[in-house]
């Protein structure tokens, strides 16, 4: 109950921040007037891009599941994606999505080792692609943005460092079995001591060791399947391309200015890189400051605040809204049915 209240408070605060920013700079009538003038086709297309971002995420999860011999439907992978989107949105550094996905997969009868391997592989692929992607865009456009934005360099380096460190930690967990085992056993003992884990300690440790063994077996198996990794990288690049295209589509919706698609695309990459260092759920506050810093070069007057609000609704609040819905109604398959499907 307390956890639910805490999550609700986070969502309310995250929602309040951009609204406070928007309404402190313009009246409601002015905001409504700007919205009425928007070309709705571009805004609808922006929402569709967000849907495609989720879809390609779920497609990646589905491809990994098939690789592990799990005959699950893509709609279940989409459910896991939305669960991950919801918990990433309400936790610091977006750290809650992956554990939540593992839990929901296990509820649907997927073995904990397989579930952890599926989620970890997707996480590594995502972090690797977004780091390479961001680095490429930043190298091409850094000079232009740094001339207009002071102190951009340290924030950019820190953002890229966060992505790179996540890859390193994930790889460490995937391939250094001894260290991973020591870390997990240490965490297990703490959880047992504070009575979060209850029941037979020997049986619980045995399950942990079995899951860990299967997880590392899967990680070693992936080394011999570069085709799967290439497929994941391609899917993730497509996924991110849709996400980074959203600011440009919003810009088109206002129908003013002559900035290019690539300029807005690059701005979106910079924003994503910078806000990755902000520990608050949804990068509350930091996301608004960063988006204003980059968007005000392209949007006229108060329209920059309206654009910022639309961007947050499409890329963040939609994850909370639709992700929360899937978290509640995520379909559960019986353990027996999953077991039967995997044995075929």
N, C-alpha and C positions, 0 to 999 in steps of 0.2 A: 504493500500500500504506500509506504513512504517513498519507495523507488518510483512509483507511478506519479506521485505528487511532484517529486524532484524533476522528472522528465517533463511534466506539464509546465513547471515553472521555467525550465530551459526554453521550451518551445515559445512560451508567452514572451519571454525576454528577447529571444531571437526575432520574433515577429515585431516587437515594439521598437527595436532599434531603427530599422529603416523607415518605419512610419513616423517616428519622432523627427528623423532627419528631413523627410519629405515635407511634413506639415509645418516644420519650423522655417522652411524656406519659401513656402507658397500656400495659398489658401486652397480649401477643398474645391471651390468652384473653378479655380485655375487648373488644378489637377484634372478634374473631370473634363474640362474644356480640351486639355491636351490629349486625353485619352480618346475623346470623341473624334478627334481629327486623325487619329492613327489609321493607317491602312491595315485593317484587321487580317488581311490575307498573310502578311508578313509575320504577324504575331502568332497566328495559328500555325504557320510553318515553324516558328521558333519552338512552340510546344511539341510539334511533331518531331523536331530534331532531338528534343529531350527524350521523347519516347524511344527514338532510334538509339540514343545513347544507352538507355536501359536494355533495349532489345539485344544490342550487340554484346552487352555485358552478359546477359543470360545465354546468348548463343555460345560465348566462350565457356561458361560453366557447363553447358550441355555437351560441348565437344570434349571437355576433360572427363565428364561423367561417362560418356561413351567409351573413351579410352580405357577407363577403369572397369569396363564391362557392366556398367549400371544402365539398364534399359529403362530409363526414366523419360517422361515426356518433357518437351521444351517449356510447357506452361509451368511445370514445377520449378524448372531452372529460373524462369521469370519471377516466380514467387520468391525464391531465395535471393534473387537480385534485389527485389523491392524491400525485402526484410533487411538486407545489408544497407540499402540506401537510407532506410529509416534510422537504423541504429548508428550509422556513420554521422548522420545529421545531428544527433542529440548527444554525441559523446566527444570529449576533447580529442583533438588530432585525428578525428574520424577512426577511432580505434575499436569501436563497438560492433562494427558491421561484420567483420570476419568471424568472431566468436559466435555471434547470433546466427549466422548462416550455418555454422557447424552444428549448433544446437538444433536448428530446424531440420537440417538434413538427417540428423540422428533420430529426431522424432518421426521422420518419414521412413525410418528403417535402414538408412545408409550407415554402414559401419563407420565408427569414429575415425579409424585410420584413413579410410577412403575419403571421408568428409573433410578431414583436415588437409589431406593432400590436394584435393580439388580446390579448396579455398586458398591454400597457400600458393599453389601454382598460378592461379589467376591473379593473386595479389602481387607476386613477383613479376609476372608479365606486365601487369598494369603499371607498377612502379618503374620498371625498366623502360617501357615505352614512353611514359610521360616524362621521364628524366631525359631520355635521348631526344624526344620530340621538343621539349622545352629548351634544351641546350641548343638544338639546331636553330630554332626560331630566334632565340635570344642572341646568338652569335650574329645573325643577319640584321637584327633590328635594334640591338642594344645601343649603338651609337646615336640613333635618332631619338630614342626615348630618354637616354641619360642626359642629353643636351637640354631636355625640357623638365626632367624630374630629378631634383637633388637627392642624394643619399640612396639612389636606386641600386648601386653596386652591392652594398652589404646585405640588403634585403634579398636581392636576387641570388647571391652566393649562399646565403643561409637557406633559402627555399630549395635550391638544388641540392644542398647538403642534406636536408631532411629526407628528400626522395632517395638519394644515394644511400643514406644510412639505413633506411627501411629495406632496401634491396640487400644490403650487406647482412643485416640481422636475419632476414628471411632465408638467405642462402646458407647462413651459419646453422640455422635450425634444420634446414633441409639436408645438409650433407655432413655436418659434424655430429655424429650420433652420440659420442661420449659426452661432449659438453651439453648437448640438448637434454640428455638423460639426467645429468647432474642438476641442471636448472629446473627441470620439471619435477624431479623428486624433492628438491628444496621447496618449491611452491606447494607441492602435495603435502609436505610435512607441516607447513604453515597453515594451510587450509584445514588440515586434520586437527591441528592444535587449537584453532579458533572455532572448531566444530562446524565448519561449513560442509566438510566431508564427514559423513557419519557411516556407521555400519562396520563390516569386516574390513580391517585395514589391509590384511594380506590379500584378500580377494580384489580390493580396489587397486592395490599396487600391481597385481597381476594383470588386470585389465589395462592399466596405464602402460605397462611394458609391452603388451600385445599390440595396442594401438600405435605405440611409438615405433615398434618393429615394422608394422605394416606401412606406416607413414614413410619411413626411410627406404623400405623396399620399393615403394612407389616412386620416391624421388630418384633412386638409382636407375629404375626402369626408364624414367624420362630422359636420362642422359643418352640412352640408345635410340631415342625417337625424336630426332631434330625436326622432322616434318610437323609434329604436333606443336612444337615451340614456334616454328615459323607461322603456322596457321593462327596461333594465339596472338602473335605479334601483329599480324595483318588485321585480325578482327579488332584488336585493341586500338590500332591506329585509326581504323574507320570510326570506332566508337568515339575516340577523342576528337576527331575531326568534326563530327556532328556537334559535340559539346562546345567547342571553341568557335563554331560558326554562329552561335546564338546571338552574341552582341551585334554582329553585322546585320542579321535579320531584323533585330529590334531597331537598329539604325535606319534600315530601309523603310520600316514601318512609319517613321516620322516624316519620311519623304523630303528631307532637307539635307544639304551638304553634298560634297562630292568625294568623300574619302573612299578609299578602295576596300575591297573585301579583306585583303591581306593585312591592312593596317589594323582593322578591328579584330581580326583573327589573332594577330600578334599581341594586341593589347590584352585579349582574353587569356593568352598563354602566360603573360607576365603576371596578371592578376592571380591566376591559379598557383603560380610559383610563389609569389609573395605571401599569400594568405595561408600557405601550408605551414608557416612557422607560428601561426597564431593558435594557441592551445584551446581556446574557447570553442564550445560546440557551434558548428556552423561558421566558425571564425567570426562570430558576432562582433560588430563594431569595425573590426579590421577589414572585413569584406566590403563594407560600405565605404570606408575611407579609401581603400585601394581602387574600387571600381570608379569612385568619383575622380580620383587622381588621374586615371587613364581616360575615362569617358569624357571628361570636360573638354578635351581637345577636339571632340567630334560632335558633341551635342550642344545646341545653342541655349544660352540662358538657363532657366529653371528646368528645361526639358531634360537636362542631365540627371536630375533627381528622379524624375518620372522613369527615365530609362533604367536607372539603377534599381528602382523598385520593381519594374517589370523583370529585369534580369534575376533579381533575388527570388521573385515568385516562381519563375520558370525553372531555375537551376537549383533552388534550395527548398522553398516551401512545397513545391510539388512532390519532392522526395519525402517530406514529412507527411503530407496529406495522403498520397497514394501508397507510400511505403507503410504508413501506419495502418491503412486499410488492409493491406496484404498481411501485415504482421498479425492482425486479429483473425483473419479468415484464411490464412495460408493452408491449403489443402493438405491433409495428412493421409498418407497411404499406410496400410497396415504393414507391420514388420514381415508378416507371412508373405504378403503379396510381393514385397521387394525381394525377399529371399527366393521366392519362386522364380521371379523374373531373372535374377542374377544367376540362377542355376541352369537356365535354359541354354 
